[in-house]
Amino acid sequence: MNAAASSWAWPDGKRLALSIVVNVEEGSEYSLAEGDAITEPVDELGVSLKKPIRNYGNESNYRYGLGPGFRRIAALLDEYAIPATFTAAALSLERAPHIARYIADGPHEPCSHGWRWIHQFRLDETEERDFIRKAADSIESTTGKRPVGWLSRYLHTEHTRRLLAEEGFVYHMDDYSGDSPFWDSSSGRPMIILPYALDSNDMKFWIDPSLTPQQWLQYAIDTFDWLYEERAPQPQYMSLGLHLRIIGRPGRIAALQSFFRHVRSHKDVWIATREQIAAHFARQAPPA
């Protein structure tokens, strides 16, 4: 951690920053139709296929995210004036131009979630560099904004941060170690790390089918309230990860609306994209 970091603050003395992350993975997941050797294993039903059989039902569940799921989330972002970071697989945006246009026309940020939503840790260094570059070029083409941040699908390689820095990326999200930005120079170049959060992520609905929207909402509110009231050594932010096909369902979307209402009832909160958070941190606490 940069020694000077303790002297910085959020803009206008805000007590807490909030980062809303909307994952766009639909249309980029594993599928036999794409020539993949496996069927997408992440499935709300929890179906584990021992043989590579095309799962038409799960494919339709993903398509739901691109339609009604996206529509409902976008409506709430607009209603509550929430700028979001869209961690998007590049191919998903190519196949869903209405989402790319929404990102392009609004205050939102595209962050790269890979060329496709696949395991990049299986790639060698040359393949991974091509994967990173292809994703950035594609997202810039579809949204008009070149991504400066990166989120892998679960795992990354020992080369990832160095390759990201060499390709012009500013921040990396594959970290869960804290609630504040920090610098990492282990790859040879300073990279801003913006930790992500899994505990408040709406993926919990798929991991734990017994979880109710009210329970998820209460956990999100409790997280927000604690961080808002806590006087930590470093300025903190809350990270809330969402998925089009998950929180966008009619039985869950009201929980997100209630969370936005709760946040908007607090005045000392900076709701920002991760690009804005990274840029502010870089100005306030440059690397040693």
C-alpha positions as CSV (number, residue, x, y, z in Angstrom):
1,M,0.0,0.0,0.0
2,N,1.2,3.5,-0.9
3,A,2.3,5.2,2.3
4,A,0.6,8.4,1.2
5,A,-2.8,6.8,0.7
6,S,-3.9,7.5,4.3
7,S,-4.0,11.3,3.5
8,W,-6.4,11.1,0.6
9,A,-10.2,11.3,0.6
10,W,-13.2,10.9,-1.7
11,P,-14.4,13.9,-3.7
12,D,-16.1,16.6,-1.6
13,G,-15.3,14.7,1.6
14,K,-17.9,12.0,0.8
15,R,-17.9,9.3,3.5
16,L,-18.3,6.3,1.1
17,A,-18.0,5.5,-2.5
18,L,-20.4,3.0,-4.2
19,S,-19.5,0.9,-7.3
20,I,-22.3,-0.8,-9.1
21,V,-21.0,-3.6,-11.4
22,V,-23.3,-5.0,-14.0
23,N,-21.9,-8.2,-15.5
24,V,-22.7,-8.9,-19.2
25,E,-21.8,-12.5,-19.9
26,E,-24.8,-13.7,-21.8
27,G,-24.0,-14.8,-25.3
28,S,-20.3,-15.4,-24.5
29,E,-20.6,-18.5,-22.2
30,Y,-19.4,-22.0,-23.0
31,S,-21.6,-23.8,-25.6
32,L,-21.2,-26.7,-27.9
33,A,-22.7,-24.4,-30.6
34,E,-19.6,-22.3,-30.2
35,G,-17.3,-25.3,-30.8
36,D,-16.5,-25.6,-27.1
37,A,-15.7,-29.0,-25.7
38,I,-17.9,-28.4,-22.6
39,T,-21.4,-27.1,-21.9
40,E,-21.7,-24.0,-19.7
41,P,-21.5,-25.3,-16.1
42,V,-23.0,-22.2,-14.4
43,D,-26.7,-23.0,-14.4
44,E,-29.5,-21.8,-12.0
45,L,-30.8,-25.4,-11.9
46,G,-27.4,-26.6,-10.8
47,V,-27.4,-29.3,-13.6
48,S,-24.0,-31.0,-13.9
49,L,-23.6,-32.6,-17.3
50,K,-21.1,-35.5,-17.3
51,K,-21.2,-35.6,-21.1
52,P,-21.0,-32.6,-23.6
53,I,-24.7,-32.3,-24.3
54,R,-26.0,-29.0,-25.5
55,N,-28.1,-27.4,-22.8
56,Y,-30.8,-25.5,-24.6
57,G,-32.6,-24.6,-21.4
58,N,-29.6,-22.9,-19.9
59,E,-28.9,-21.1,-23.1
60,S,-32.5,-19.7,-23.0
61,N,-31.9,-18.6,-19.4
62,Y,-28.9,-16.6,-20.5
63,R,-30.9,-15.0,-23.3
64,Y,-33.3,-13.8,-20.7
65,G,-30.6,-11.5,-19.4
66,L,-30.2,-9.8,-22.7
67,G,-33.9,-9.1,-22.9
68,P,-36.1,-8.5,-19.9
69,G,-33.3,-8.7,-17.4
70,F,-31.3,-5.9,-19.0
71,R,-34.4,-3.8,-19.5
72,R,-35.3,-3.8,-15.8
73,I,-31.8,-3.1,-14.6
74,A,-31.3,-0.3,-17.1
75,A,-34.6,1.2,-16.0
76,L,-33.5,1.4,-12.4
77,L,-30.1,2.8,-13.2
78,D,-31.9,5.5,-15.1
79,E,-34.5,6.2,-12.5
80,Y,-32.0,6.6,-9.7
81,A,-29.3,8.2,-11.8
82,I,-26.8,5.5,-11.1
83,P,-23.6,5.4,-13.2
84,A,-22.5,1.7,-13.5
85,T,-19.5,-0.2,-14.6
86,F,-20.5,-2.8,-17.1
87,T,-18.0,-5.7,-16.9
88,A,-18.8,-7.1,-20.3
89,A,-17.5,-10.0,-22.3
90,A,-16.7,-8.3,-25.7
91,L,-18.6,-10.9,-27.8
92,S,-21.7,-10.3,-25.7
93,L,-21.8,-6.6,-26.6
94,E,-21.2,-7.5,-30.3
95,R,-24.3,-9.8,-30.1
96,A,-26.4,-7.3,-28.0
97,P,-25.9,-3.9,-29.7
98,H,-28.7,-2.4,-27.7
99,I,-26.6,-2.9,-24.5
100,A,-23.5,-1.5,-26.2
101,R,-25.5,1.6,-27.2
102,Y,-26.9,2.0,-23.7
103,I,-23.4,2.0,-22.3
104,A,-22.2,4.4,-25.1
105,D,-25.0,6.9,-24.6
106,G,-25.0,7.0,-20.8
107,P,-22.7,7.8,-17.9
108,H,-21.6,4.2,-17.7
109,E,-18.2,2.6,-18.1
110,P,-17.4,-0.6,-20.1
111,C,-14.9,-2.8,-18.3
112,S,-13.5,-5.8,-20.0
113,H,-14.7,-9.2,-18.8
114,G,-12.7,-11.0,-21.5
115,W,-13.3,-11.6,-25.2
116,R,-15.6,-14.4,-24.2
117,W,-16.8,-15.5,-20.7
118,I,-14.4,-18.4,-20.6
119,H,-11.4,-19.5,-18.5
120,Q,-8.5,-17.4,-19.6
121,F,-6.2,-19.2,-17.1
122,R,-6.0,-22.0,-19.7
123,L,-4.3,-19.7,-22.2
124,D,-0.5,-19.4,-22.6
125,E,1.0,-16.0,-22.5
126,T,0.7,-15.3,-26.3
127,E,-2.9,-16.4,-26.3
128,E,-3.7,-14.4,-23.3
129,R,-2.2,-11.2,-24.8
130,D,-4.3,-11.7,-27.9
131,F,-7.4,-12.4,-25.7
132,I,-6.9,-9.2,-23.8
133,R,-6.2,-7.1,-26.9
134,K,-9.1,-8.6,-28.9
135,A,-11.5,-7.8,-26.1
136,A,-10.3,-4.2,-25.7
137,D,-10.5,-3.6,-29.5
138,S,-14.0,-5.1,-29.7
139,I,-15.4,-3.2,-26.8
140,E,-14.0,0.1,-28.1
141,S,-15.7,-0.7,-31.4
142,T,-19.1,-1.4,-30.0
143,T,-19.3,1.3,-27.3
144,G,-16.9,3.9,-28.5
145,K,-15.1,3.7,-25.2
146,R,-11.9,1.7,-24.7
147,P,-11.9,-0.2,-21.5
148,V,-9.3,0.6,-18.8
149,G,-10.3,-2.1,-16.3
150,W,-10.4,-5.9,-16.4
151,L,-12.2,-8.7,-14.6
152,S,-11.4,-12.3,-15.4
153,R,-13.8,-15.2,-15.2
154,Y,-12.7,-16.4,-11.7
155,L,-9.0,-17.1,-12.3
156,H,-6.2,-15.4,-14.1
157,T,-2.5,-16.2,-14.8
158,E,0.8,-15.0,-13.4
159,H,1.1,-12.9,-16.6
160,T,-2.3,-11.2,-16.5
161,R,-1.4,-7.9,-14.7
162,R,1.8,-7.4,-16.6
163,L,-0.1,-8.0,-19.9
164,L,-2.9,-5.6,-18.9
165,A,-0.4,-2.9,-18.0
166,E,1.4,-3.3,-21.3
167,E,-1.9,-3.1,-23.2
168,G,-2.8,0.2,-21.4
169,F,-5.2,-1.0,-18.7
170,V,-5.4,1.1,-15.6
171,Y,-7.0,-1.1,-13.0
172,H,-7.6,-4.8,-12.3
173,M,-10.6,-6.2,-10.3
174,D,-9.4,-9.8,-9.7
175,D,-8.9,-9.3,-6.0
176,Y,-11.0,-9.7,-2.9
177,S,-8.6,-8.5,-0.2
178,G,-10.1,-5.2,1.0
179,D,-12.6,-2.4,0.6
180,S,-10.1,0.3,-0.7
181,P,-8.1,0.8,-3.8
182,F,-4.4,0.1,-3.7
183,W,-1.3,-0.1,-5.9
184,D,0.3,-3.3,-7.0
185,S,3.8,-3.3,-8.7
186,S,4.5,-7.0,-8.6
187,S,4.3,-7.2,-12.4
188,G,6.9,-4.5,-12.9
189,R,4.5,-1.7,-13.5
190,P,2.2,0.0,-11.1
191,M,-1.4,-1.2,-11.4
192,I,-4.4,0.0,-9.5
193,I,-6.3,-2.8,-7.8
194,L,-10.0,-2.2,-7.2
195,P,-11.1,-5.2,-5.0
196,Y,-14.3,-6.8,-6.0
197,A,-16.8,-8.4,-3.6
198,L,-18.4,-11.9,-3.8
199,D,-20.4,-11.9,-0.6
200,S,-22.9,-9.3,-1.7
201,N,-23.0,-10.5,-5.4
202,D,-26.3,-11.6,-6.8
203,M,-24.7,-14.8,-8.0
204,K,-25.6,-16.0,-4.4
205,F,-29.1,-16.6,-5.8
206,W,-27.7,-19.3,-8.0
207,I,-25.2,-20.7,-5.5
208,D,-27.8,-20.9,-2.7
209,P,-31.3,-21.5,-4.0
210,S,-32.7,-21.0,-0.5
211,L,-31.7,-17.3,-0.5
212,T,-34.6,-14.9,-0.7
213,P,-34.5,-11.5,-2.3
214,Q,-35.3,-10.0,1.1
215,Q,-32.3,-11.7,2.6
216,W,-30.0,-10.6,-0.2
217,L,-31.3,-7.0,0.1
218,Q,-30.8,-7.0,3.9
219,Y,-27.2,-8.2,3.4
220,A,-26.5,-5.5,0.8
221,I,-28.0,-2.8,3.1
222,D,-26.1,-4.1,6.1
223,T,-22.9,-3.9,4.1
224,F,-23.6,-0.4,2.9
225,D,-24.6,0.8,6.4
226,W,-21.5,-0.6,8.1
227,L,-19.1,0.9,5.5
228,Y,-20.9,4.2,5.7
229,E,-20.6,4.4,9.4
230,E,-17.2,2.9,9.8
231,R,-14.2,5.2,10.3
232,A,-11.6,3.2,8.5
233,P,-7.9,4.1,8.0
234,Q,-8.4,4.4,4.3
235,P,-11.4,5.7,2.3
236,Q,-13.6,2.8,1.4
237,Y,-16.1,1.8,-1.3
238,M,-18.8,-0.7,-1.5
239,S,-18.8,-3.0,-4.5
240,L,-22.2,-4.6,-5.6
241,G,-22.0,-7.1,-8.4
242,L,-25.1,-7.8,-10.5
243,H,-26.0,-10.1,-13.4
244,L,-28.6,-9.4,-16.1
245,R,-30.0,-13.0,-15.9
246,I,-30.1,-13.1,-12.1
247,I,-31.2,-9.8,-10.4
248,G,-33.2,-8.9,-13.6
249,R,-35.9,-11.5,-12.8
250,P,-39.3,-10.1,-11.8
251,G,-39.1,-11.7,-8.3
252,R,-35.7,-10.2,-7.5
253,I,-35.6,-6.8,-9.2
254,A,-37.6,-5.1,-6.5
255,A,-34.7,-5.9,-4.1
256,L,-32.3,-3.9,-6.2
257,Q,-34.8,-1.0,-6.4
258,S,-35.0,-1.0,-2.6
259,F,-31.3,-0.9,-2.3
260,F,-31.0,2.0,-4.6
261,R,-33.7,3.9,-2.6
262,H,-31.7,3.2,0.6
263,V,-28.5,4.5,-1.0
264,R,-30.2,7.6,-2.3
265,S,-31.5,8.5,1.1
266,H,-27.8,9.1,2.2
267,K,-26.2,12.4,1.0
268,D,-22.5,11.7,1.7
269,V,-22.1,8.9,-0.9
270,W,-20.1,9.1,-4.1
271,I,-21.7,6.8,-6.7
272,A,-19.1,6.3,-9.3
273,T,-17.8,4.0,-12.0
274,R,-14.7,2.1,-11.3
275,E,-12.8,4.1,-13.9
276,Q,-13.7,7.3,-11.9
277,I,-12.7,5.7,-8.7
278,A,-9.3,4.6,-10.2
279,A,-8.7,8.0,-11.7
280,H,-9.4,9.8,-8.4
281,F,-7.2,7.4,-6.4
282,A,-4.4,7.9,-8.9
283,R,-4.5,11.6,-8.5
284,Q,-4.9,11.6,-4.8
285,A,-2.3,8.8,-4.0
286,P,0.1,8.3,-6.9
287,P,2.4,5.3,-6.7
288,A,5.7,5.7,-4.8
